[in-house]
């Protein structure tokens, strides 16, 4: 049977590991959020440069008249 001190040490160790893991995951989520924000901005810039809002196909996607 575990002694109360051993159990407390094990719980403290788990909490420390969880706090460290949470911090690492937070960094990853923030980095992914920043990357997503940049990607959305880039897509918006590409849509603006293409001259459309992305809802209608541009000249590149039009079917030639002989089809």
C-alpha positions in Angstrom: 0.0 0.0 0.0 1.3 3.5 -0.9 2.2 5.8 1.9 0.5 9.2 1.8 3.8 10.9 1.1 4.5 8.7 -1.9 1.0 9.3 -3.2 1.4 13.1 -2.8 4.8 12.9 -4.6 3.2 11.0 -7.4 0.4 13.5 -7.7 2.7 16.4 -7.6 4.8 14.8 -10.3 1.7 14.3 -12.5 0.6 17.9 -12.0 4.0 19.2 -12.9 4.0 17.1 -16.1 0.5 18.2 -17.0 1.4 21.9 -16.5 4.5 21.5 -18.7 2.4 19.7 -21.3 -0.3 22.3 -21.2 2.3 25.1 -21.7 3.7 23.2 -24.7 0.3 22.6 -26.2 -0.6 26.3 -25.7 2.5 27.3 -27.7 1.6 24.9 -30.5 -2.0 26.1 -30.6 -0.9 29.8 -30.7 1.6 29.1 -33.4 -1.0 27.3 -35.5 -3.5 30.1 -35.0 -0.8 32.6 -36.2 -0.1 30.4 -39.2 -3.8 30.1 -40.0 -4.2 33.9 -39.8 -1.3 34.4 -42.2 -2.7 31.8 -44.6 -6.1 33.5 -44.6 -4.5 36.9 -45.2 -2.6 35.4 -48.1 -5.7 33.8 -49.6 -7.5 37.2 -49.3 -4.6 38.9 -51.1 -4.6 36.3 -53.8 -8.4 36.7 -54.3 -8.0 40.5 -54.5 -5.1 40.2 -57.0 -7.2 37.8 -59.0 -9.9 40.5 -59.1 -12.7 38.5 -57.6 -14.3 37.4 -54.4 -13.7 33.8 -55.1 -17.3 32.9 -55.6 -17.3 33.0 -59.5 -14.8 31.3 -61.7 -12.5 33.6 -63.4 -11.3 33.6 -67.1 -8.9 30.7 -66.3 -11.9 28.4 -65.6 -14.2 29.4 -68.4 -15.0 26.7 -71.0 -13.7 27.7 -74.5 -16.5 28.6 -77.0 -16.0 25.5 -79.1 -17.2 23.1 -76.3 
